[in-house]
């Protein structure tokens, strides 16, 4: 679903923000 | 089973997409949907994060959204 996609995108961005 | 997956989430696959055009995290996730890779949502996020950290792509904002891209 699109909400699951949104959650995954948010989780991925959170992971990457630690790195950036 | 692994043989049922028709898409593989690999560094090479991500690199090829990002060389072709800038993509958001959501664009990338659409390319590697769990139903196509056989991975869980958590695995997908973790593996994609590791790959992006390794590739360290360039970033730019398009329409106020952060996009990743690579040049050859």
PDB file of all chains, atoms N, CA, C and O in Angstrom:
ATOM      1  N   UNK A   1       0.842  -1.201   0.000  1.00  0.00           N
ATOM      2  CA  UNK A   1       0.000   0.000   0.000  1.00  0.00           C
ATOM      3  C   UNK A   1       0.870   1.242   0.000  1.00  0.00           C
ATOM      4  O   UNK A   1       2.064   1.159   0.286  1.00  0.00           O
ATOM      5  N   UNK A   2       0.297   2.379  -0.313  1.00  0.00           N
ATOM      6  CA  UNK A   2       1.103   3.594  -0.378  1.00  0.00           C
ATOM      7  C   UNK A   2       1.519   4.035   1.022  1.00  0.00           C
ATOM      8  O   UNK A   2       2.570   4.655   1.188  1.00  0.00           O
ATOM      9  N   UNK A   3       0.695   3.718   2.043  1.00  0.00           N
ATOM     10  CA  UNK A   3       1.100   4.127   3.389  1.00  0.00           C
ATOM     11  C   UNK A   3       2.285   3.310   3.867  1.00  0.00           C
ATOM     12  O   UNK A   3       3.142   3.814   4.592  1.00  0.00           O
ATOM     13  N   UNK A   4       2.335   2.029   3.458  1.00  0.00           N
ATOM     14  CA  UNK A   4       3.512   1.241   3.812  1.00  0.00           C
ATOM     15  C   UNK A   4       4.743   1.799   3.098  1.00  0.00           C
ATOM     16  O   UNK A   4       5.831   1.864   3.671  1.00  0.00           O
ATOM     17  N   UNK A   5       4.556   2.198   1.848  1.00  0.00           N
ATOM     18  CA  UNK A   5       5.670   2.795   1.101  1.00  0.00           C
ATOM     19  C   UNK A   5       6.139   4.074   1.789  1.00  0.00           C
ATOM     20  O   UNK A   5       7.339   4.339   1.867  1.00  0.00           O
ATOM     21  N   UNK A   6       5.191   4.862   2.285  1.00  0.00           N
ATOM     22  CA  UNK A   6       5.553   6.094   2.998  1.00  0.00           C
ATOM     23  C   UNK A   6       6.355   5.781   4.251  1.00  0.00           C
ATOM     24  O   UNK A   6       7.347   6.443   4.556  1.00  0.00           O
ATOM     25  N   UNK A   7       5.905   4.756   4.974  1.00  0.00           N
ATOM     26  CA  UNK A   7       6.614   4.373   6.204  1.00  0.00           C
ATOM     27  C   UNK A   7       8.020   3.890   5.903  1.00  0.00           C
ATOM     28  O   UNK A   7       8.967   4.219   6.618  1.00  0.00           O
ATOM     29  N   UNK A   8       8.151   3.104   4.835  1.00  0.00           N
ATOM     30  CA  UNK A   8       9.472   2.599   4.464  1.00  0.00           C
ATOM     31  C   UNK A   8      10.381   3.742   4.023  1.00  0.00           C
ATOM     32  O   UNK A   8      11.562   3.770   4.370  1.00  0.00           O
ATOM     33  N   UNK A   9       9.831   4.684   3.260  1.00  0.00           N
ATOM     34  CA  UNK A   9      10.635   5.825   2.813  1.00  0.00           C
ATOM     35  C   UNK A   9      11.103   6.645   4.014  1.00  0.00           C
ATOM     36  O   UNK A   9      12.247   7.097   4.062  1.00  0.00           O
ATOM     37  N   UNK A  10      10.202   6.829   4.985  1.00  0.00           N
ATOM     38  CA  UNK A  10      10.556   7.596   6.183  1.00  0.00           C
ATOM     39  C   UNK A  10      11.649   6.878   6.974  1.00  0.00           C
ATOM     40  O   UNK A  10      12.583   7.507   7.472  1.00  0.00           O
ATOM     41  N   UNK A  11      11.522   5.542   7.086  1.00  0.00           N
ATOM     42  CA  UNK A  11      12.524   4.766   7.819  1.00  0.00           C
ATOM     43  C   UNK A  11      13.880   4.827   7.121  1.00  0.00           C
ATOM     44  O   UNK A  11      14.924   4.947   7.763  1.00  0.00           O
ATOM     45  N   UNK A  12      13.840   4.744   5.807  1.00  0.00           N
ATOM     46  CA  UNK A  12      15.080   4.800   5.028  1.00  0.00           C
ATOM     47  C   UNK A  12      15.739   6.174   5.167  1.00  0.00           C
ATOM     48  O   UNK A  12      16.951   6.275   5.354  1.00  0.00           O
ATOM     49  N   UNK A  13      14.929   7.222   5.073  1.00  0.00           N
ATOM     50  CA  UNK A  13      15.491   8.571   5.204  1.00  0.00           C
ATOM     51  C   UNK A  13      16.065   8.796   6.596  1.00  0.00           C
ATOM     52  O   UNK A  13      17.088   9.462   6.750  1.00  0.00           O
ATOM     53  N   UNK A  14      15.403   8.240   7.610  1.00  0.00           N
ATOM     54  CA  UNK A  14      15.917   8.367   8.977  1.00  0.00           C
ATOM     55  C   UNK A  14      17.281   7.681   9.100  1.00  0.00           C
ATOM     56  O   UNK A  14      18.199   8.222   9.716  1.00  0.00           O
ATOM     57  N   UNK A  15      17.407   6.494   8.514  1.00  0.00           N
ATOM     58  CA  UNK A  15      18.695   5.782   8.510  1.00  0.00           C
ATOM     59  C   UNK A  15      19.772   6.616   7.831  1.00  0.00           C
ATOM     60  O   UNK A  15      20.900   6.717   8.314  1.00  0.00           O
ATOM     61  N   UNK A  16      19.406   7.204   6.714  1.00  0.00           N
ATOM     62  CA  UNK A  16      20.391   7.946   5.932  1.00  0.00           C
ATOM     63  C   UNK A  16      20.734   9.287   6.579  1.00  0.00           C
ATOM     64  O   UNK A  16      21.852   9.779   6.429  1.00  0.00           O
ATOM     65  N   UNK A  17      19.787   9.873   7.289  1.00  0.00           N
ATOM     66  CA  UNK A  17      20.058  11.158   7.928  1.00  0.00           C
ATOM     67  C   UNK A  17      21.158  11.052   8.970  1.00  0.00           C
ATOM     68  O   UNK A  17      21.921  11.995   9.177  1.00  0.00           O
ATOM     69  N   UNK A  18      21.238   9.895   9.626  1.00  0.00           N
ATOM     70  CA  UNK A  18      22.319   9.692  10.588  1.00  0.00           C
ATOM     71  C   UNK A  18      23.671   9.751   9.893  1.00  0.00           C
ATOM     72  O   UNK A  18      24.679  10.177  10.457  1.00  0.00           O
ATOM     73  N   UNK A  19      23.647   9.310   8.662  1.00  0.00           N
ATOM     74  CA  UNK A  19      24.878   9.189   7.889  1.00  0.00           C
ATOM     75  C   UNK A  19      25.254  10.508   7.221  1.00  0.00           C
ATOM     76  O   UNK A  19      26.435  10.840   7.121  1.00  0.00           O
ATOM     77  N   UNK A  20      24.259  11.257   6.767  1.00  0.00           N
ATOM     78  CA  UNK A  20      24.515  12.465   5.964  1.00  0.00           C
ATOM     79  C   UNK A  20      25.083  13.620   6.777  1.00  0.00           C
ATOM     80  O   UNK A  20      25.344  14.691   6.229  1.00  0.00           O
TER      81      UNK A  20
ATOM     82  N   UNK B   1      10.033 -18.685  -2.000  1.00  0.00           N
ATOM     83  CA  UNK B   1      11.350 -19.214  -2.363  1.00  0.00           C
ATOM     84  C   UNK B   1      12.137 -18.162  -3.151  1.00  0.00           C
ATOM     85  O   UNK B   1      11.545 -17.298  -3.797  1.00  0.00           O
ATOM     86  N   UNK B   2      13.448 -18.234  -3.098  1.00  0.00           N
ATOM     87  CA  UNK B   2      14.261 -17.240  -3.830  1.00  0.00           C
ATOM     88  C   UNK B   2      13.954 -17.240  -5.324  1.00  0.00           C
ATOM     89  O   UNK B   2      14.029 -16.198  -5.976  1.00  0.00           O
ATOM     90  N   UNK B   3      13.611 -18.405  -5.864  1.00  0.00           N
ATOM     91  CA  UNK B   3      13.395 -18.462  -7.309  1.00  0.00           C
ATOM     92  C   UNK B   3      12.122 -17.729  -7.738  1.00  0.00           C
ATOM     93  O   UNK B   3      11.939 -17.441  -8.921  1.00  0.00           O
ATOM     94  N   UNK B   4      11.247 -17.429  -6.777  1.00  0.00           N
ATOM     95  CA  UNK B   4      10.027 -16.713  -7.133  1.00  0.00           C
ATOM     96  C   UNK B   4      10.252 -15.212  -7.258  1.00  0.00           C
ATOM     97  O   UNK B   4       9.406 -14.502  -7.800  1.00  0.00           O
ATOM     98  N   UNK B   5      11.392 -14.719  -6.759  1.00  0.00           N
ATOM     99  CA  UNK B   5      11.630 -13.276  -6.845  1.00  0.00           C
ATOM    100  C   UNK B   5      12.204 -12.936  -8.215  1.00  0.00           C
ATOM    101  O   UNK B   5      13.127 -13.587  -8.704  1.00  0.00           O
ATOM    102  N   UNK B   6      11.632 -11.901  -8.819  1.00  0.00           N
ATOM    103  CA  UNK B   6      12.102 -11.526 -10.151  1.00  0.00           C
ATOM    104  C   UNK B   6      12.959 -10.263 -10.122  1.00  0.00           C
ATOM    105  O   UNK B   6      13.466  -9.829 -11.156  1.00  0.00           O
ATOM    106  N   UNK B   7      13.118  -9.679  -8.938  1.00  0.00           N
ATOM    107  CA  UNK B   7      13.936  -8.472  -8.806  1.00  0.00           C
ATOM    108  C   UNK B   7      14.894  -8.682  -7.644  1.00  0.00           C
ATOM    109  O   UNK B   7      14.507  -9.210  -6.601  1.00  0.00           O
ATOM    110  N   UNK B   8      16.138  -8.271  -7.823  1.00  0.00           N
ATOM    111  CA  UNK B   8      17.107  -8.389  -6.737  1.00  0.00           C
ATOM    112  C   UNK B   8      17.605  -7.015  -6.313  1.00  0.00           C
ATOM    113  O   UNK B   8      17.978  -6.180  -7.137  1.00  0.00           O
ATOM    114  N   UNK B   9      17.597  -6.811  -5.013  1.00  0.00           N
ATOM    115  CA  UNK B   9      18.086  -5.554  -4.449  1.00  0.00           C
ATOM    116  C   UNK B   9      19.594  -5.668  -4.263  1.00  0.00           C
ATOM    117  O   UNK B   9      20.072  -6.187  -3.255  1.00  0.00           O
ATOM    118  N   UNK B  10      20.330  -5.177  -5.250  1.00  0.00           N
ATOM    119  CA  UNK B  10      21.789  -5.240  -5.194  1.00  0.00           C
ATOM    120  C   UNK B  10      22.370  -3.853  -5.446  1.00  0.00           C
ATOM    121  O   UNK B  10      21.699  -2.963  -5.969  1.00  0.00           O
ATOM    122  N   UNK B  11      23.630  -3.692  -5.062  1.00  0.00           N
ATOM    123  CA  UNK B  11      24.317  -2.418  -5.269  1.00  0.00           C
ATOM    124  C   UNK B  11      24.360  -2.074  -6.757  1.00  0.00           C
ATOM    125  O   UNK B  11      24.174  -0.921  -7.147  1.00  0.00           O
ATOM    126  N   UNK B  12      24.604  -3.081  -7.571  1.00  0.00           N
ATOM    127  CA  UNK B  12      24.651  -2.873  -9.021  1.00  0.00           C
ATOM    128  C   UNK B  12      23.329  -2.363  -9.577  1.00  0.00           C
ATOM    129  O   UNK B  12      23.302  -1.456 -10.410  1.00  0.00           O
ATOM    130  N   UNK B  13      22.237  -2.953  -9.110  1.00  0.00           N
ATOM    131  CA  UNK B  13      20.913  -2.553  -9.597  1.00  0.00           C
ATOM    132  C   UNK B  13      20.616  -1.110  -9.194  1.00  0.00           C
ATOM    133  O   UNK B  13      20.099  -0.329  -9.992  1.00  0.00           O
ATOM    134  N   UNK B  14      20.952  -0.760  -7.937  1.00  0.00           N
ATOM    135  CA  UNK B  14      20.705   0.611  -7.467  1.00  0.00           C
ATOM    136  C   UNK B  14      21.568   1.589  -8.251  1.00  0.00           C
ATOM    137  O   UNK B  14      21.105   2.661  -8.641  1.00  0.00           O
ATOM    138  N   UNK B  15      22.828   1.216  -8.482  1.00  0.00           N
ATOM    139  CA  UNK B  15      23.730   2.092  -9.231  1.00  0.00           C
ATOM    140  C   UNK B  15      23.173   2.364 -10.629  1.00  0.00           C
ATOM    141  O   UNK B  15      23.185   3.498 -11.107  1.00  0.00           O
ATOM    142  N   UNK B  16      22.689   1.309 -11.272  1.00  0.00           N
ATOM    143  CA  UNK B  16      22.162   1.481 -12.634  1.00  0.00           C
ATOM    144  C   UNK B  16      20.978   2.448 -12.666  1.00  0.00           C
ATOM    145  O   UNK B  16      20.871   3.283 -13.565  1.00  0.00           O
ATOM    146  N   UNK B  17      20.098   2.325 -11.680  1.00  0.00           N
ATOM    147  CA  UNK B  17      18.954   3.250 -11.637  1.00  0.00           C
ATOM    148  C   UNK B  17      19.425   4.696 -11.427  1.00  0.00           C
ATOM    149  O   UNK B  17      18.943   5.613 -12.092  1.00  0.00           O
ATOM    150  N   UNK B  18      20.367   4.890 -10.500  1.00  0.00           N
ATOM    151  CA  UNK B  18      20.768   6.256 -10.150  1.00  0.00           C
ATOM    152  C   UNK B  18      21.633   6.913 -11.220  1.00  0.00           C
ATOM    153  O   UNK B  18      21.738   8.139 -11.268  1.00  0.00           O
ATOM    154  N   UNK B  19      22.248   6.110 -12.071  1.00  0.00           N
ATOM    155  CA  UNK B  19      22.992   6.674 -13.198  1.00  0.00           C
ATOM    156  C   UNK B  19      22.009   7.147 -14.263  1.00  0.00           C
ATOM    157  O   UNK B  19      22.243   8.144 -14.946  1.00  0.00           O
ATOM    158  N   UNK B  20      20.907   6.415 -14.391  1.00  0.00           N
ATOM    159  CA  UNK B  20      19.907   6.733 -15.405  1.00  0.00           C
ATOM    160  C   UNK B  20      19.183   8.039 -15.098  1.00  0.00           C
ATOM    161  O   UNK B  20      19.029   8.889 -15.975  1.00  0.00           O
ATOM    162  N   UNK B  21      18.737   8.199 -13.844  1.00  0.00           N
ATOM    163  CA  UNK B  21      18.061   9.456 -13.494  1.00  0.00           C
ATOM    164  C   UNK B  21      17.999   9.639 -11.981  1.00  0.00           C
ATOM    165  O   UNK B  21      18.076   8.667 -11.229  1.00  0.00           O
ATOM    166  N   UNK B  22      17.859  10.898 -11.533  1.00  0.00           N
ATOM    167  CA  UNK B  22      17.742  11.144 -10.089  1.00  0.00           C
ATOM    168  C   UNK B  22      16.470  10.519  -9.534  1.00  0.00           C
ATOM    169  O   UNK B  22      15.414  10.562 -10.166  1.00  0.00           O
ATOM    170  N   UNK B  23      16.585   9.939  -8.345  1.00  0.00           N
ATOM    171  CA  UNK B  23      15.432   9.274  -7.728  1.00  0.00           C
ATOM    172  C   UNK B  23      15.336   9.604  -6.249  1.00  0.00           C
ATOM    173  O   UNK B  23      16.344   9.793  -5.568  1.00  0.00           O
ATOM    174  N   UNK B  24      14.102   9.669  -5.769  1.00  0.00           N
ATOM    175  CA  UNK B  24      13.871   9.834  -4.324  1.00  0.00           C
ATOM    176  C   UNK B  24      13.944   8.458  -3.656  1.00  0.00           C
ATOM    177  O   UNK B  24      13.996   7.429  -4.330  1.00  0.00           O
ATOM    178  N   UNK B  25      13.948   8.459  -2.332  1.00  0.00           N
ATOM    179  CA  UNK B  25      13.936   7.179  -1.625  1.00  0.00           C
ATOM    180  C   UNK B  25      12.680   6.387  -2.014  1.00  0.00           C
ATOM    181  O   UNK B  25      12.716   5.164  -2.147  1.00  0.00           O
ATOM    182  N   UNK B  26      11.587   7.105  -2.190  1.00  0.00           N
ATOM    183  CA  UNK B  26      10.337   6.424  -2.542  1.00  0.00           C
ATOM    184  C   UNK B  26      10.401   5.815  -3.949  1.00  0.00           C
ATOM    185  O   UNK B  26       9.904   4.714  -4.185  1.00  0.00           O
ATOM    186  N   UNK B  27      11.018   6.547  -4.871  1.00  0.00           N
ATOM    187  CA  UNK B  27      11.205   6.003  -6.231  1.00  0.00           C
ATOM    188  C   UNK B  27      11.988   4.689  -6.162  1.00  0.00           C
ATOM    189  O   UNK B  27      11.628   3.702  -6.803  1.00  0.00           O
ATOM    190  N   UNK B  28      13.060   4.698  -5.374  1.00  0.00           N
ATOM    191  CA  UNK B  28      13.899   3.493  -5.257  1.00  0.00           C
ATOM    192  C   UNK B  28      13.118   2.345  -4.631  1.00  0.00           C
ATOM    193  O   UNK B  28      13.204   1.203  -5.083  1.00  0.00           O
ATOM    194  N   UNK B  29      12.358   2.657  -3.588  1.00  0.00           N
ATOM    195  CA  UNK B  29      11.579   1.606  -2.927  1.00  0.00           C
ATOM    196  C   UNK B  29      10.562   0.994  -3.879  1.00  0.00           C
ATOM    197  O   UNK B  29      10.252  -0.194  -3.791  1.00  0.00           O
ATOM    198  N   UNK B  30      10.043   1.815  -4.793  1.00  0.00           N
ATOM    199  CA  UNK B  30       9.090   1.297  -5.780  1.00  0.00           C
ATOM    200  C   UNK B  30       9.750   0.290  -6.730  1.00  0.00           C
ATOM    201  O   UNK B  30       9.115  -0.651  -7.205  1.00  0.00           O
ATOM    202  N   UNK B  31      11.038   0.516  -6.992  1.00  0.00           N
ATOM    203  CA  UNK B  31      11.763  -0.401  -7.886  1.00  0.00           C
ATOM    204  C   UNK B  31      12.055  -1.737  -7.218  1.00  0.00           C
ATOM    205  O   UNK B  31      12.244  -2.754  -7.885  1.00  0.00           O
ATOM    206  N   UNK B  32      12.090  -1.717  -5.892  1.00  0.00           N
ATOM    207  CA  UNK B  32      12.441  -2.938  -5.163  1.00  0.00           C
ATOM    208  C   UNK B  32      11.318  -3.297  -4.187  1.00  0.00           C
ATOM    209  O   UNK B  32      11.544  -3.453  -2.987  1.00  0.00           O
ATOM    210  N   UNK B  33      10.113  -3.422  -4.724  1.00  0.00           N
ATOM    211  CA  UNK B  33       8.962  -3.761  -3.884  1.00  0.00           C
ATOM    212  C   UNK B  33       9.146  -5.138  -3.265  1.00  0.00           C
ATOM    213  O   UNK B  33       9.651  -6.063  -3.901  1.00  0.00           O
ATOM    214  N   UNK B  34       8.725  -5.251  -2.014  1.00  0.00           N
ATOM    215  CA  UNK B  34       8.929  -6.493  -1.261  1.00  0.00           C
ATOM    216  C   UNK B  34       8.313  -7.700  -1.969  1.00  0.00           C
ATOM    217  O   UNK B  34       8.860  -8.802  -1.926  1.00  0.00           O
ATOM    218  N   UNK B  35       7.175  -7.480  -2.616  1.00  0.00           N
ATOM    219  CA  UNK B  35       6.530  -8.624  -3.293  1.00  0.00           C
ATOM    220  C   UNK B  35       7.348  -9.102  -4.494  1.00  0.00           C
ATOM    221  O   UNK B  35       7.170 -10.226  -4.964  1.00  0.00           O
ATOM    222  N   UNK B  36       8.244  -8.244  -4.988  1.00  0.00           N
ATOM    223  CA  UNK B  36       9.061  -8.633  -6.136  1.00  0.00           C
ATOM    224  C   UNK B  36      10.432  -9.157  -5.731  1.00  0.00           C
ATOM    225  O   UNK B  36      11.019  -9.971  -6.443  1.00  0.00           O
ATOM    226  N   UNK B  37      10.950  -8.694  -4.586  1.00  0.00           N
ATOM    227  CA  UNK B  37      12.277  -9.143  -4.156  1.00  0.00           C
ATOM    228  C   UNK B  37      12.205 -10.305  -3.177  1.00  0.00           C
ATOM    229  O   UNK B  37      13.168 -11.057  -3.025  1.00  0.00           O
ATOM    230  N   UNK B  38      11.057 -10.452  -2.509  1.00  0.00           N
ATOM    231  CA  UNK B  38      10.935 -11.492  -1.497  1.00  0.00           C
ATOM    232  C   UNK B  38      11.516 -11.085  -0.154  1.00  0.00           C
ATOM    233  O   UNK B  38      11.515 -11.880   0.785  1.00  0.00           O
ATOM    234  N   UNK B  39      12.017  -9.848  -0.046  1.00  0.00           N
ATOM    235  CA  UNK B  39      12.551  -9.361   1.231  1.00  0.00           C
ATOM    236  C   UNK B  39      11.422  -8.773   2.071  1.00  0.00           C
ATOM    237  O   UNK B  39      10.368  -8.420   1.542  1.00  0.00           O
ATOM    238  N   UNK B  40      11.646  -8.670   3.383  1.00  0.00           N
ATOM    239  CA  UNK B  40      10.678  -7.993   4.244  1.00  0.00           C
ATOM    240  C   UNK B  40      10.878  -6.482   4.096  1.00  0.00           C
ATOM    241  O   UNK B  40      11.875  -6.030   3.534  1.00  0.00           O
ATOM    242  N   UNK B  41       9.926  -5.718   4.603  1.00  0.00           N
ATOM    243  CA  UNK B  41      10.056  -4.252   4.572  1.00  0.00           C
ATOM    244  C   UNK B  41      11.319  -3.813   5.310  1.00  0.00           C
ATOM    245  O   UNK B  41      12.067  -2.955   4.841  1.00  0.00           O
ATOM    246  N   UNK B  42      11.536  -4.425   6.477  1.00  0.00           N
ATOM    247  CA  UNK B  42      12.697  -4.040   7.291  1.00  0.00           C
ATOM    248  C   UNK B  42      14.013  -4.365   6.569  1.00  0.00           C
ATOM    249  O   UNK B  42      14.951  -3.567   6.557  1.00  0.00           O
ATOM    250  N   UNK B  43      14.050  -5.561   5.970  1.00  0.00           N
ATOM    251  CA  UNK B  43      15.260  -5.935   5.216  1.00  0.00           C
ATOM    252  C   UNK B  43      15.500  -4.962   4.066  1.00  0.00           C
ATOM    253  O   UNK B  43      16.629  -4.543   3.811  1.00  0.00           O
ATOM    254  N   UNK B  44      14.418  -4.613   3.381  1.00  0.00           N
ATOM    255  CA  UNK B  44      14.546  -3.711   2.239  1.00  0.00           C
ATOM    256  C   UNK B  44      15.136  -2.367   2.674  1.00  0.00           C
ATOM    257  O   UNK B  44      16.054  -1.847   2.040  1.00  0.00           O
ATOM    258  N   UNK B  45      14.599  -1.816   3.757  1.00  0.00           N
ATOM    259  CA  UNK B  45      15.090  -0.527   4.259  1.00  0.00           C
ATOM    260  C   UNK B  45      16.558  -0.644   4.670  1.00  0.00           C
ATOM    261  O   UNK B  45      17.370   0.217   4.334  1.00  0.00           O
ATOM    262  N   UNK B  46      16.896  -1.714   5.401  1.00  0.00           N
ATOM    263  CA  UNK B  46      18.270  -1.866   5.882  1.00  0.00           C
ATOM    264  C   UNK B  46      19.261  -2.064   4.747  1.00  0.00           C
ATOM    265  O   UNK B  46      20.323  -1.442   4.723  1.00  0.00           O
ATOM    266  N   UNK B  47      18.907  -2.935   3.807  1.00  0.00           N
ATOM    267  CA  UNK B  47      19.826  -3.217   2.696  1.00  0.00           C
ATOM    268  C   UNK B  47      19.992  -1.976   1.822  1.00  0.00           C
ATOM    269  O   UNK B  47      21.105  -1.634   1.421  1.00  0.00           O
ATOM    270  N   UNK B  48      18.877  -1.303   1.530  1.00  0.00           N
ATOM    271  CA  UNK B  48      18.957  -0.104   0.693  1.00  0.00           C
ATOM    272  C   UNK B  48      19.772   0.994   1.387  1.00  0.00           C
ATOM    273  O   UNK B  48      20.535   1.708   0.737  1.00  0.00           O
ATOM    274  N   UNK B  49      19.609   1.123   2.689  1.00  0.00           N
ATOM    275  CA  UNK B  49      20.397   2.118   3.429  1.00  0.00           C
ATOM    276  C   UNK B  49      21.891   1.802   3.326  1.00  0.00           C
ATOM    277  O   UNK B  49      22.703   2.697   3.089  1.00  0.00           O
ATOM    278  N   UNK B  50      22.249   0.530   3.506  1.00  0.00           N
ATOM    279  CA  UNK B  50      23.664   0.143   3.412  1.00  0.00           C
ATOM    280  C   UNK B  50      24.219   0.430   2.018  1.00  0.00           C
ATOM    281  O   UNK B  50      25.333   0.932   1.871  1.00  0.00           O
ATOM    282  N   UNK B  51      23.429   0.105   1.005  1.00  0.00           N
ATOM    283  CA  UNK B  51      23.873   0.317  -0.377  1.00  0.00           C
ATOM    284  C   UNK B  51      24.067   1.813  -0.644  1.00  0.00           C
ATOM    285  O   UNK B  51      25.069   2.208  -1.241  1.00  0.00           O
ATOM    286  N   UNK B  52      23.118   2.644  -0.206  1.00  0.00           N
ATOM    287  CA  UNK B  52      23.222   4.080  -0.456  1.00  0.00           C
ATOM    288  C   UNK B  52      24.410   4.687   0.302  1.00  0.00           C
ATOM    289  O   UNK B  52      25.063   5.609  -0.189  1.00  0.00           O
ATOM    290  N   UNK B  53      24.678   4.168   1.487  1.00  0.00           N
ATOM    291  CA  UNK B  53      25.841   4.661   2.236  1.00  0.00           C
ATOM    292  C   UNK B  53      27.132   4.329   1.492  1.00  0.00           C
ATOM    293  O   UNK B  53      28.064   5.132   1.452  1.00  0.00           O
ATOM    294  N   UNK B  54      27.171   3.144   0.910  1.00  0.00           N
ATOM    295  CA  UNK B  54      28.365   2.752   0.150  1.00  0.00           C
ATOM    296  C   UNK B  54      28.501   3.556  -1.141  1.00  0.00           C
ATOM    297  O   UNK B  54      29.586   4.027  -1.480  1.00  0.00           O
ATOM    298  N   UNK B  55      27.398   3.705  -1.847  1.00  0.00           N
ATOM    299  CA  UNK B  55      27.450   4.414  -3.133  1.00  0.00           C
ATOM    300  C   UNK B  55      27.685   5.920  -2.935  1.00  0.00           C
ATOM    301  O   UNK B  55      28.263   6.593  -3.788  1.00  0.00           O
ATOM    302  N   UNK B  56      27.221   6.421  -1.792  1.00  0.00           N
ATOM    303  CA  UNK B  56      27.341   7.841  -1.475  1.00  0.00           C
ATOM    304  C   UNK B  56      26.977   8.731  -2.671  1.00  0.00           C
ATOM    305  O   UNK B  56      27.803   9.511  -3.144  1.00  0.00           O
ATOM    306  N   UNK B  57      25.737   8.607  -3.154  1.00  0.00           N
ATOM    307  CA  UNK B  57      25.346   9.336  -4.366  1.00  0.00           C
ATOM    308  C   UNK B  57      25.278  10.849  -4.149  1.00  0.00           C
ATOM    309  O   UNK B  57      25.185  11.324  -3.016  1.00  0.00           O
ATOM    310  N   UNK B  58      25.324  11.587  -5.241  1.00  0.00           N
ATOM    311  CA  UNK B  58      25.099  13.028  -5.193  1.00  0.00           C
ATOM    312  C   UNK B  58      23.636  13.253  -4.835  1.00  0.00           C
ATOM    313  O   UNK B  58      22.790  12.381  -5.040  1.00  0.00           O
ATOM    314  N   UNK B  59      23.355  14.423  -4.304  1.00  0.00           N
ATOM    315  CA  UNK B  59      21.968  14.742  -3.929  1.00  0.00           C
ATOM    316  C   UNK B  59      21.572  16.076  -4.503  1.00  0.00           C
ATOM    317  O   UNK B  59      22.372  17.011  -4.536  1.00  0.00           O
ATOM    318  N   UNK B  60      20.350  16.168  -4.951  1.00  0.00           N
ATOM    319  CA  UNK B  60      19.819  17.478  -5.335  1.00  0.00           C
ATOM    320  C   UNK B  60      18.317  17.525  -5.145  1.00  0.00           C
ATOM    321  O   UNK B  60      17.626  16.508  -5.199  1.00  0.00           O
ATOM    322  N   UNK B  61      17.827  18.746  -4.919  1.00  0.00           N
ATOM    323  CA  UNK B  61      16.387  18.918  -4.734  1.00  0.00           C
ATOM    324  C   UNK B  61      15.722  19.208  -6.063  1.00  0.00           C
ATOM    325  O   UNK B  61      16.123  20.116  -6.791  1.00  0.00           O
ATOM    326  N   UNK B  62      14.706  18.428  -6.369  1.00  0.00           N
ATOM    327  CA  UNK B  62      13.880  18.647  -7.548  1.00  0.00           C
ATOM    328  C   UNK B  62      12.446  18.709  -7.034  1.00  0.00           C
ATOM    329  O   UNK B  62      11.987  17.794  -6.351  1.00  0.00           O
ATOM    330  N   UNK B  63      11.736  19.794  -7.362  1.00  0.00           N
ATOM    331  CA  UNK B  63      10.370  19.977  -6.851  1.00  0.00           C
ATOM    332  C   UNK B  63      10.308  19.808  -5.333  1.00  0.00           C
ATOM    333  O   UNK B  63       9.386  19.194  -4.797  1.00  0.00           O
ATOM    334  N   UNK B  64      11.313  20.369  -4.656  1.00  0.00           N
ATOM    335  CA  UNK B  64      11.365  20.327  -3.191  1.00  0.00           C
ATOM    336  C   UNK B  64      11.556  18.932  -2.603  1.00  0.00           C
ATOM    337  O   UNK B  64      11.381  18.732  -1.401  1.00  0.00           O
ATOM    338  N   UNK B  65      11.915  17.968  -3.451  1.00  0.00           N
ATOM    339  CA  UNK B  65      12.173  16.624  -2.929  1.00  0.00           C
ATOM    340  C   UNK B  65      13.618  16.246  -3.185  1.00  0.00           C
ATOM    341  O   UNK B  65      14.167  16.497  -4.258  1.00  0.00           O
ATOM    342  N   UNK B  66      14.224  15.636  -2.174  1.00  0.00           N
ATOM    343  CA  UNK B  66      15.619  15.246  -2.306  1.00  0.00           C
ATOM    344  C   UNK B  66      15.735  14.024  -3.209  1.00  0.00           C
ATOM    345  O   UNK B  66      15.083  13.001  -3.001  1.00  0.00           O
ATOM    346  N   UNK B  67      16.581  14.167  -4.212  1.00  0.00           N
ATOM    347  CA  UNK B  67      16.828  13.068  -5.150  1.00  0.00           C
ATOM    348  C   UNK B  67      18.297  12.660  -5.083  1.00  0.00           C
ATOM    349  O   UNK B  67      19.181  13.496  -4.892  1.00  0.00           O
ATOM    350  N   UNK B  68      18.538  11.385  -5.241  1.00  0.00           N
ATOM    351  CA  UNK B  68      19.908  10.864  -5.351  1.00  0.00           C
ATOM    352  C   UNK B  68      20.226  10.629  -6.812  1.00  0.00           C
ATOM    353  O   UNK B  68      19.350  10.282  -7.604  1.00  0.00           O
ATOM    354  N   UNK B  69      21.495  10.821  -7.164  1.00  0.00           N
ATOM    355  CA  UNK B  69      21.901  10.450  -8.512  1.00  0.00           C
ATOM    356  C   UNK B  69      23.398  10.160  -8.531  1.00  0.00           C
ATOM    357  O   UNK B  69      24.143  10.576  -7.644  1.00  0.00           O
ATOM    358  N   UNK B  70      23.810   9.441  -9.555  1.00  0.00           N
ATOM    359  CA  UNK B  70      25.227   9.110  -9.742  1.00  0.00           C
ATOM    360  C   UNK B  70      25.625   9.484 -11.163  1.00  0.00           C
ATOM    361  O   UNK B  70      24.808   9.442 -12.082  1.00  0.00           O
ATOM    362  N   UNK B  71      26.880   9.847 -11.327  1.00  0.00           N
ATOM    363  CA  UNK B  71      27.400  10.056 -12.674  1.00  0.00           C
ATOM    364  C   UNK B  71      28.419   8.958 -12.947  1.00  0.00           C
ATOM    365  O   UNK B  71      29.062   8.453 -12.026  1.00  0.00           O
ATOM    366  N   UNK B  72      28.558   8.600 -14.196  1.00  0.00           N
ATOM    367  CA  UNK B  72      29.456   7.484 -14.537  1.00  0.00           C
ATOM    368  C   UNK B  72      30.910   7.885 -14.469  1.00  0.00           C
ATOM    369  O   UNK B  72      31.789   7.063 -14.727  1.00  0.00           O
TER     370      UNK B  72
END
